[in-house]
Amino acid sequence: MTARVEVDLDAFARNLHHIRTTVAPAQHLLVVKDDAYGHGLPAIVRRAADEGVAWFGTFDVATAVAVRQTVGAGCRILAWTVYNDADIEAAQDADIELGIGDAPLLSDVASRARERGACARVHLKIDTGLHRNGFRPEDWAAAVAGARDAAAAGALRIEGVWSHIAEASDAEDDTARTAFIDAAGAFDGPVLRHLAASAASFARPEFRFDLVRIGAFAYGIRPEGGPSDADLGIEPIATLTAEVIELRGGEARVDAGSLDGLDSRLAGRLLVGTPGGPRRLEAVAATSARVAAWPGAHVGDRVDLIGRGAPSTATDVAELLGTIGEEVVLRFSPRLARRYR
Ligand SMILES: *Cc1c(COP(=O)(O)O)cnc(C)c1O
């Protein structure tokens, strides 16, 4: 099998530096959920730490613990989904900070910490309209009071207040931001405030607060229908690539198909990168695809299908398919090797 995902870690580093200078003085928390958006967690986390990224964010505690094992003690890690008591304990043991958005979980985390003589580090999440987890505004005062009681007893430290926004309409985001500022006003002491992901972090400085949680732009994935990579100053870092395995009837058969992450609906609609220049993707089968051949084509020639170096980025492909760039990259099959340059 020659299909693979190549990841250019130097391009990744350039994206990280561009993010850092764009959002400063806010800090960048690098989101590494979903195996670092399919790019492979360990290599991404290691390089990010080398480049000075000091914050990582994951959905689940297991991934957060894996990040801790990879980078050691020198960074902060936030996980925002907690499934059970084992997660709570693992987070306390590995110094993982937890994003908490409901009262039963908050009290579980505090009581677990008390029983174990530990101190849980939490970021309280206010629901600012997305209704994806988070304390409702009417419950916020009670949540803050509960967390303060636990903090006074030494079982908890309130590290941050945060929310997540849709980044789909400026008007909705503005409403969310107002609710967020309201909620953060409940704290007089120093808590980190974080609200924005990639799009708002770049487009709307007033959304940056102390920390921004950015995944997509770090991997060079622009928003669909939005500004270009060049306008944003980011570059794609991953390429779905494979070799020619057969030449027949004016077509080259390439060693990657729909099971590898090349959507069959792209047949007839996508240009791919070949040694002879861009060529049309003619058909996609489960494990191979056919591409219009070029003069001097050989078995073993490299064909760049999607991403860095190919005619179409993940988001270009997403725009053809009516989805988002993240999904195109996440469909690059986990069974494909990730190669780093
Ligand atoms: C995925 C995610 C992000 C990052 O979003 P991008 O658009 O990829 O930058 C930020 N915050 C939360 C809570 C997320 O789940």
The ligand as an SDF file (V2000), in Angstrom:
LIG
                    3D

 15 15  0  0  0  0  0  0  0  0999 V2000
  -12.7690   21.9420   18.1700 C   0  0  0  0  0  0  0  0  0  0  0  0
  -12.8600   22.9980   19.1990 C   0  0  0  0  0  0  0  0  0  0  0  0
  -12.1020   24.1840   19.0800 C   0  0  0  0  0  0  0  0  0  0  0  0
  -11.2380   24.4780   17.8720 C   0  0  0  0  0  0  0  0  0  0  0  0
  -11.9940   24.8830   16.7660 O   0  0  0  0  0  0  0  0  0  0  0  0
  -11.2570   25.2470   15.3850 P   0  0  0  0  0  0  0  0  0  0  0  0
  -12.3160   25.8710   14.5850 O   0  0  0  0  0  0  0  0  0  0  0  0
  -10.7650   23.9580   14.8350 O   0  0  0  0  0  0  0  0  0  0  0  0
  -10.1400   26.1740   15.7090 O   0  0  0  0  0  0  0  0  0  0  0  0
  -12.1710   25.1020   20.1090 C   0  0  0  0  0  0  0  0  0  0  0  0
  -12.9280   24.8820   21.1990 N   0  0  0  0  0  0  0  0  0  0  0  0
  -13.6650   23.7650   21.3540 C   0  0  0  0  0  0  0  0  0  0  0  0
  -14.4850   23.5960   22.5820 C   0  0  0  0  0  0  0  0  0  0  0  0
  -13.6660   22.7890   20.3660 C   0  0  0  0  0  0  0  0  0  0  0  0
  -14.3890   21.6740   20.5050 O   0  0  0  0  0  0  0  0  0  0  0  0
  1  2  1  0
  2  3  1  0
  2 14  2  0
  3  4  1  0
  3 10  2  0
  4  5  1  0
  5  6  1  0
  6  7  2  0
  6  8  1  0
  6  9  1  0
 10 11  1  0
 11 12  2  0
 12 13  1  0
 12 14  1  0
 14 15  1  0
M  END
$$$$
